[in-house]
Amino acid sequence: MPDVVADGLRVLFCGINPGLMTAATGHHFARPGNRFWPVLHLSGFTPRLMKPAEQRELLSYGLGITNVVARATARADELGTEEYREGGRLLAAKVERLRPRWLAVVGVTAYRAAFGDRKARVGPQEQVVGGTRVWVLPNPSGLNARWTATTMAEEFARLREAAQP
């Protein structure tokens, strides 16, 4: 799954791993039930609702997308502990190279597993990767019933405000 990245982004969003539809289409967060794109718009990161096929346009807003783990699965719970750890190591190297202002990991469980921070909560983290601040966002998967699109958008908007130039 190709990353949508550039040097010096405002926010590099980091999904857990590609779902099967994402892998098949080559577009991040491609599954129709995934709320990433609507929440990105509702939170004010984008001026309109974008489609997954328009993902490269994110770069014009200073935003990018990558994943913790590259392997596509039907569900994130199919990933192993070692995959998360290795993904965290590779992600840290990528972040140090690209130097985004913020790394936004979508999924607290993925963040905990990848970075070994078992007490992490949604929101800004004390941990810094290189010079990049870290924010954990709720997982926008349709399987995450604990968060609504509205409450997710509120959390994304908190990050957007923190990431203003």
Backbone as numpy.savetxt, mean C-alpha at the origin, in Angstrom:
# Nx Ny Nz CAx CAy CAz Cx Cy Cz
4.55 -8.72 -11.10 3.69 -7.54 -11.10 4.59 -6.31 -11.10
4.53 -5.49 -12.12 5.42 -4.33 -12.15 5.00 -3.25 -11.15
6.00 -2.68 -10.49 5.75 -1.56 -9.58 5.39 -0.32 -10.37
4.68 0.59 -9.72 4.45 1.93 -10.25 5.24 2.84 -9.31
6.47 3.15 -9.69 7.36 3.89 -8.78 8.22 4.90 -9.53
8.74 5.84 -8.75 9.70 6.83 -9.22 10.46 7.31 -7.98
11.57 7.95 -8.19 12.33 8.51 -7.07 11.56 9.66 -6.42
11.64 9.75 -5.08 11.14 10.89 -4.36 9.64 11.09 -4.33
8.86 10.01 -4.37 7.39 10.12 -4.30 6.95 10.72 -2.97
5.77 11.31 -2.96 5.17 11.74 -1.68 4.79 10.53 -0.87
4.10 9.57 -1.50 3.65 8.35 -0.82 3.84 7.16 -1.74
4.49 6.14 -1.22 4.57 4.85 -1.89 3.63 3.91 -1.16
2.50 3.58 -1.80 1.55 2.64 -1.23 2.09 1.23 -1.45
1.94 0.39 -0.45 2.47 -0.96 -0.53 1.37 -1.95 -0.18
0.91 -2.70 -1.19 -0.06 -3.75 -0.96 0.61 -4.96 -0.33
-0.19 -5.90 0.08 0.35 -7.12 0.70 1.02 -7.97 -0.37
0.25 -8.39 -1.37 0.76 -9.15 -2.51 -0.31 -9.08 -3.60
0.06 -9.36 -4.83 -0.95 -9.30 -5.89 -1.99 -10.41 -5.73
-3.24 -10.04 -5.92 -4.28 -11.04 -6.02 -4.24 -11.66 -7.41
-5.03 -12.68 -7.62 -5.01 -13.37 -8.91 -5.47 -12.46 -10.05
-6.47 -11.62 -9.82 -6.93 -10.72 -10.88 -5.88 -9.65 -11.17
-5.24 -9.16 -10.13 -4.15 -8.18 -10.33 -3.04 -8.79 -11.17
-2.66 -10.01 -10.85 -1.60 -10.68 -11.61 -2.03 -10.91 -13.06
-3.29 -11.25 -13.26 -3.78 -11.52 -14.62 -3.87 -10.25 -15.46
-4.22 -9.12 -14.84 -4.40 -7.89 -15.60 -3.15 -7.02 -15.63
-2.25 -7.21 -14.65 -1.08 -6.35 -14.55 -1.40 -5.00 -13.92
-2.57 -4.90 -13.27 -3.00 -3.65 -12.65 -3.20 -3.88 -11.15
-2.59 -3.04 -10.34 -2.69 -3.16 -8.89 -4.13 -2.95 -8.42
-4.51 -3.69 -7.39 -5.84 -3.59 -6.76 -6.95 -3.70 -7.81
-6.83 -4.70 -8.69 -7.74 -4.83 -9.83 -9.06 -5.52 -9.51
-9.13 -6.26 -8.43 -10.37 -6.98 -8.12 -11.51 -5.98 -7.88
-12.66 -6.17 -8.50 -13.76 -5.21 -8.36 -14.17 -4.91 -6.91
-14.08 -5.86 -6.01 -14.47 -5.62 -4.62 -13.42 -4.89 -3.80
-12.22 -4.68 -4.35 -11.17 -3.99 -3.61 -11.49 -2.50 -3.59
-11.35 -1.90 -2.42 -11.76 -0.51 -2.24 -10.61 0.49 -2.36
-9.43 0.04 -2.77 -8.28 0.95 -2.83 -8.56 2.18 -3.69
-8.98 1.99 -4.93 -9.18 3.12 -5.84 -10.28 4.06 -5.37
-11.46 3.57 -4.95 -12.48 4.49 -4.41 -11.99 5.24 -3.17
-11.30 4.56 -2.27 -10.83 5.20 -1.04 -9.74 6.23 -1.35
-8.90 5.93 -2.31 -7.86 6.89 -2.71 -8.52 8.20 -3.16
-9.59 8.08 -3.91 -10.31 9.27 -4.37 -11.07 9.95 -3.23
-11.82 9.17 -2.45 -12.60 9.74 -1.33 -11.72 10.49 -0.33
-10.48 10.05 -0.18 -9.56 10.66 0.78 -8.90 11.92 0.23
-9.08 12.20 -1.05 -8.51 13.41 -1.64 -7.14 13.22 -2.28
-6.65 12.00 -2.33 -5.36 11.78 -2.99 -5.45 11.99 -4.51
-6.60 11.64 -5.10 -6.78 11.83 -6.53 -8.03 12.67 -6.77
-8.03 13.50 -7.82 -9.17 14.38 -8.06 -10.39 13.67 -8.63
-10.22 12.43 -9.05 -11.35 11.66 -9.60 -11.10 10.18 -9.29
-12.15 9.39 -9.42 -12.02 7.95 -9.23 -11.27 7.36 -10.42
-10.14 6.76 -10.14 -9.33 6.16 -11.20 -9.63 4.68 -11.31
-9.37 4.14 -12.49 -9.49 2.70 -12.73 -8.11 2.08 -12.56
-8.05 0.80 -12.18 -6.75 0.15 -12.06 -5.87 0.29 -13.31
-6.47 0.29 -14.49 -5.71 0.41 -15.73 -5.03 1.78 -15.87
-5.44 2.74 -15.05 -4.86 4.08 -15.08 -3.78 4.27 -14.03
-3.28 3.18 -13.46 -2.36 3.25 -12.33 -1.12 4.11 -12.58
-0.60 4.18 -13.80 0.60 4.97 -14.09 0.36 6.46 -13.86
-0.91 6.89 -13.93 -1.25 8.29 -13.69 -0.94 8.71 -12.25
-0.87 7.75 -11.34 -0.56 8.07 -9.94 0.75 8.82 -9.82
1.71 8.51 -10.67 3.02 9.15 -10.61 2.90 10.67 -10.74
1.93 11.15 -11.51 1.75 12.60 -11.68 1.26 13.26 -10.39
0.76 12.49 -9.45 0.32 13.00 -8.14 1.36 12.74 -7.06
2.52 12.22 -7.45 3.57 11.92 -6.48 3.29 10.65 -5.69
2.51 9.74 -6.28 2.12 8.50 -5.62 2.62 7.31 -6.41
2.86 6.20 -5.72 3.26 4.97 -6.38 2.70 3.76 -5.67
2.90 2.59 -6.27 2.40 1.33 -5.70 3.44 0.23 -5.87
3.61 -0.55 -4.81 4.42 -1.76 -4.83 3.73 -2.78 -3.94
4.40 -3.91 -3.67 3.85 -4.94 -2.78 4.92 -5.44 -1.82
4.47 -5.96 -0.68 5.40 -6.58 0.26 5.94 -7.88 -0.34
5.05 -8.71 -0.85 5.41 -10.01 -1.42 4.99 -10.02 -2.89
5.87 -10.51 -3.74 5.60 -10.49 -5.19 4.67 -11.62 -5.65
4.62 -12.73 -4.92 3.85 -13.89 -5.36 2.35 -13.64 -5.29
1.67 -13.93 -6.39 0.21 -13.78 -6.45 -0.47 -14.96 -5.77
-1.52 -14.65 -5.01 -2.34 -15.67 -4.35 -3.80 -15.22 -4.39
-4.69 -16.16 -4.15 -6.11 -15.82 -4.05 -6.38 -15.01 -2.79
-5.68 -15.36 -1.70 -5.87 -14.68 -0.41 -4.51 -14.46 0.24
-4.38 -13.36 0.96 -3.11 -13.04 1.62 -2.74 -14.07 2.69
-3.73 -14.76 3.26 -3.41 -15.74 4.31 -2.72 -16.99 3.74
-2.52 -17.04 2.43 -1.76 -18.14 1.82 -0.26 -17.89 1.87
0.15 -16.71 2.29 1.58 -16.36 2.36 2.19 -16.88 3.66
3.45 -17.25 3.59 4.15 -17.76 4.75 4.97 -16.68 5.46
5.33 -16.97 6.70 6.11 -16.04 7.51 7.41 -15.65 6.83
8.10 -16.61 6.26 9.38 -16.33 5.61 9.19 -15.43 4.39
8.09 -15.60 3.66 7.81 -14.73 2.51 7.62 -13.28 2.97
6.93 -13.09 4.07 6.74 -11.73 4.60 8.08 -11.12 5.02
8.89 -11.90 5.73 10.19 -11.38 6.19 11.08 -10.99 5.02
11.16 -11.87 4.03 11.97 -11.57 2.85 11.38 -10.38 2.10
10.07 -10.33 1.99 9.41 -9.20 1.35 9.71 -7.89 2.07
9.71 -7.92 3.39 10.05 -6.73 4.17 11.47 -6.27 3.93
12.38 -7.22 3.82 13.78 -6.90 3.55 13.92 -6.25 2.17
13.29 -6.85 1.16 13.35 -6.31 -0.20 12.65 -4.95 -0.29
11.54 -4.80 0.42 10.81 -3.54 0.43 11.67 -2.44 1.06
12.34 -2.74 2.17 13.20 -1.75 2.81 14.30 -1.29 1.86
14.90 -2.21 1.12 15.94 -1.85 0.15 15.36 -0.96 -0.95
14.16 -1.28 -1.41 13.50 -0.48 -2.45 13.22 0.94 -1.94
12.72 1.03 -0.72 12.40 2.33 -0.13 13.68 3.16 0.06
14.75 2.52 0.50 16.01 3.25 0.67 16.52 3.77 -0.67
16.28 3.02 -1.74 16.72 3.44 -3.08 15.84 4.57 -3.63
14.51 4.46 -3.47 13.57 5.41 -4.08 13.32 6.66 -3.22
13.51 6.55 -1.92 13.36 7.65 -0.97 12.01 8.38 -1.03
10.89 7.65 -0.97 9.60 8.36 -0.87 9.51 9.07 0.48
8.67 10.08 0.58 8.48 10.78 1.86 7.79 9.84 2.86
6.79 9.07 2.38 6.06 8.14 3.24 5.94 6.78 2.54
6.07 5.73 3.31 5.72 4.37 2.89 4.40 4.06 3.58
3.37 3.73 2.80 2.05 3.43 3.35 1.74 1.96 3.09
1.84 1.14 4.12 1.56 -0.29 4.00 0.08 -0.51 4.25
-0.62 -1.09 3.27 -2.05 -1.32 3.42 -2.28 -2.72 3.99
-2.44 -2.75 5.29 -2.67 -4.00 6.00 -1.76 -4.11 7.21
-2.33 -3.99 8.39 -1.53 -4.01 9.61 -0.89 -5.38 9.84
-1.59 -6.44 9.48 -1.03 -7.79 9.66 0.19 -7.98 8.78
0.12 -7.50 7.55 1.26 -7.60 6.63 2.43 -6.79 7.16
2.17 -5.59 7.66 3.25 -4.76 8.20 3.91 -5.46 9.39
3.10 -5.98 10.29 3.64 -6.67 11.47 4.54 -7.82 11.05
4.08 -8.61 10.09 4.84 -9.79 9.64 6.11 -9.39 8.90
6.03 -8.39 8.04 7.18 -8.00 7.21 8.25 -7.28 8.01
7.85 -6.51 9.01 8.81 -5.68 9.75 9.01 -6.11 11.20
8.38 -7.23 11.58 8.59 -7.77 12.92 8.10 -6.88 14.04
7.09 -6.07 13.78 6.54 -5.17 14.79 5.16 -5.68 15.19
5.13 -6.57 16.17 3.89 -7.26 16.53 2.85 -6.35 17.18
3.26 -5.15 17.63 2.32 -4.26 18.32 1.84 -3.11 17.44
2.21 -3.11 16.17 1.83 -2.01 15.27 0.32 -1.89 15.18
-0.14 -0.66 15.02 -1.55 -0.34 14.83 -1.66 0.53 13.58
-2.87 0.68 13.07 -3.11 1.58 11.95 -2.71 2.99 12.36
-2.02 3.68 11.47 -1.58 5.05 11.73 -0.09 5.19 11.52
0.47 6.35 11.86 1.91 6.56 11.69 2.69 5.68 12.65
3.84 5.21 12.20 4.68 4.32 12.99 5.93 5.06 13.47
6.51 4.57 14.54 7.78 5.14 15.00 8.92 4.70 14.10
8.83 3.52 13.54 9.87 2.99 12.67 10.03 3.84 11.42
11.27 4.03 11.01 11.61 4.75 9.79 12.42 3.78 8.93
12.20 3.79 7.63 12.95 2.95 6.70 13.84 3.89 5.90
15.16 3.83 6.14 16.05 4.84 5.57 15.62 6.16 6.17
15.30 7.14 5.36 14.77 8.41 5.85 13.27 8.52 5.65
12.61 7.41 5.33 11.19 7.42 4.98 10.33 7.08 6.19
9.34 7.91 6.45 8.38 7.65 7.51 7.42 6.56 7.04
6.82 5.85 7.99 5.93 4.72 7.68 4.56 4.97 8.29
3.53 4.68 7.50 2.14 4.78 7.94 1.47 3.46 7.58
0.77 2.87 8.52 0.02 1.65 8.25 -1.44 2.03 8.03
-1.97 1.58 6.91 -3.36 1.85 6.54 -4.17 0.56 6.63
-5.49 0.67 6.76 -6.31 -0.54 6.75 -6.25 -1.21 5.37
-6.39 -2.50 5.37 -6.39 -3.28 4.13 -7.69 -2.98 3.37
-7.59 -2.50 2.10 -8.80 -2.16 1.36 -9.54 -3.34 0.75
-9.06 -4.55 0.98 -9.74 -5.73 0.45 -11.20 -5.75 0.89
-12.05 -6.23 0.02 -13.46 -6.40 0.36 -13.66 -7.38 1.51
-12.65 -8.21 1.80 -12.73 -9.16 2.91 -12.57 -8.47 4.27
-12.07 -7.25 4.28 -11.86 -6.52 5.52 -13.14 -5.76 5.89
-14.05 -6.44 6.55 -15.36 -5.87 6.88 -15.29 -4.91 8.07
-14.18 -4.93 8.80 -14.06 -4.07 9.98 -14.03 -2.59 9.62
-13.54 -2.29 8.43 -13.42 -0.91 7.97 -14.38 -0.68 6.80
-15.10 0.45 6.84 -15.94 0.84 5.70 -15.11 1.71 4.77
-15.61 1.96 3.59 -14.92 2.86 2.67 -14.77 4.25 3.31
-15.77 4.68 4.04 -15.73 6.00 4.69 -14.67 6.06 5.77
-14.63 5.06 6.66 -13.63 5.11 7.73 -12.21 4.90 7.16
-12.09 4.10 6.12 -10.79 3.94 5.45 -10.35 5.27 4.84
-11.27 5.95 4.17 -10.95 7.23 3.54 -10.49 8.25 4.58
-11.07 8.22 5.76 -10.65 9.13 6.83 -9.20 8.87 7.21
-8.81 7.60 7.30 -7.42 7.26 7.65 -6.47 7.61 6.51
-6.88 7.34 5.28 -6.06 7.72 4.12 -5.88 9.24 4.09
-6.94 9.98 4.41 -6.87 11.45 4.41 -5.91 11.96 5.47
-5.83 11.30 6.61 -4.84 11.68 7.64 -3.43 11.57 7.06
-3.17 10.50 6.33 -1.86 10.35 5.68 -1.67 11.44 4.63
-2.68 11.68 3.82 -2.56 12.70 2.77 -2.17 14.05 3.37
-2.79 14.42 4.49 -2.46 15.68 5.14 -1.02 15.67 5.65
-0.59 14.57 6.21 0.79 14.47 6.72 1.81 14.51 5.59
1.41 14.07 4.40 2.32 13.97 3.25 2.35 15.24 2.40
1.60 16.27 2.80 1.60 17.51 2.03 3.02 18.09 2.01
3.40 18.69 0.90 4.74 19.29 0.82 4.97 20.40 1.82
